[in-house]
């Protein structure tokens, strides 16, 4: 299984990684790379996903995503997360991937950046949110294919494509 991620410029990756690592350490949660899952769990050969990803990023420029708010949910993959404002580039990226993958896998895109994966009481999640002061914009400059494992710390980026 693979997921298609959008990843960030070096500075924004380091900025987000520091936040994720600090929260993960405090709550004994797995650490992971900052990302936006633009298309989730595709059960297909890497070579097919690679061919499609190359077509999708062809002629794509890097772009900024904007934070809407910091939220929490009962869903593990969105324990505490930055909800993002949908923009034309995010919508187009998802639309182009969906066109190729929807027969293999259905995925409802809700642009966000997760900050922790752990089942926590609501009070703890709200405490995390209240202690965060996060900037509002991040530069997306890569599309990546991530090899999915149930164990978050085994996740691995297996292919990466620079956006122009």
N, C-alpha and C positions, 0 to 999 in steps of 0.2 A: 504494500500500500504506500502511496505517495500523496503528498499535499503540495500545492503550488503556493509559494509564499512571495510576498513583496518584502524586500529588505532595504536597509537604510544606508545612507552615506556613512563614512567612517565615524565622523563626529557624533551623528545622531545614534548610531549603533552603540557607541561607547557610552553615551549619555543614558540611553534606555537600559543597556546591560547593567550599568552600575545600580540603577533603581531596582531592576529585577533581582540582581544578586543580593542586594541588601535586604529586600523583603523575604527572599527565599531563605537566606541564612537565619533571619530572625524567627521565621515560622517553620523551619526545618522542611522546606518544600524543595522540589527539584529545580535546578537552574536550567535555563534554556535561552536560545538566541531570540532577540527581539524580532518580531515579524508581524505581517498582516497575512492571514490565510485568505488568499483570493479565490482558491478552489480547493475544497477539502477532499480527503481520502478517495483517490482514484486507484482502482485495482486494475492496473495495466502494466505492460512492460515499460521499463524506463526508456527504451529506444523510441516508443510511440509518443510518450509524454515529452521527450526531448525534441522530437520533430515538431510537435505542436507548439511547444514553448518558443522555439526558434522563430516560428512564423508569427506568433503573437507579439514578440518583442521587436521584430523587424520594424524599424521606423518609429519606435516608441521613445519618447524623451523622458528623462527623469522628471519628477514632479513633487510638489509638496502636498502633504496631507495635513489636515487641521483637526486638532482635538475639539470635540464637542463638549464632553464632560467625562468625569471619572465615575464609573459605576461598579456595582457588584451584582452577582446573581447566584442562584443555586447551582447553575451549571458549572461543572469542574473547569471547563475550558474558558470560562468567563468568570472566574472567582472574583477578581478585581481587574478591571480593564479600562482602557481609554477608548471611549466611543469616538469614532471619527465622523466628520462631516463627509457625506458622499460627494465626490466631485466627478467631473466628466471623465478624467483619466481612470479613476477606480472603476467606474461603471463600464467604460469601454473594455478595460482589461478583463473584467468578469464576463462581460457579454461575449468576448472573443473566445475565452476559455470554455464557457458554457456551451457555445455552439459546437465545440469539438468533443466535450466530455459528457454532456447530459445523457447520452445513451448508455454510458458506462456507469455514471454516478450522478445522483442529484445532489446539489449543494446550494443552499440558500445563503447568499453572501450578505454579511452584516459587518461592515468594515470596523475593525477594532484592533487594539494592541493589548494583549493580555500581559498582566504584570505578575501574576502568581497563579499556580495551579495547585489548589489544596482545598479540601472541604473544611470550611471554617464556620464558626457561628457568625451570624449577621453582625453582632456587636464588634467582633474582631475585624471583619471586613470594613466596617464603617470607621474603625479606629485607623486602619491602614489608609483609607481614603482621606480622612481628616488630617493625617500627617504628611500628605503629599502636596508638593507644589511643583507642578510639571509644566514645562513650556508648552506653547500651543501649536507649534509647527514642526514637522519632520520631513526631511528630504528622502524620498524613495528613489533609489537609483539602480536597483537590481531586481530581477525575477529569479527565484530559486526553486529547485525541486528538492523537497525534503523527504527522506525515507522515514516513514512512520513506524514507531514501535509503541506498544502499550506503556513501556517504561520511558518517560519523558527524557531522562538523561541519556538515552541511547539514540535519540533523534539525531539525524545527520543530514546536512545539506550535501547532496550528491552531484548537483549541477547548478551552475549560477550563470546568469546572463546579464551583462551590463546594459542598462538603458542608456541611450545616447545622451 
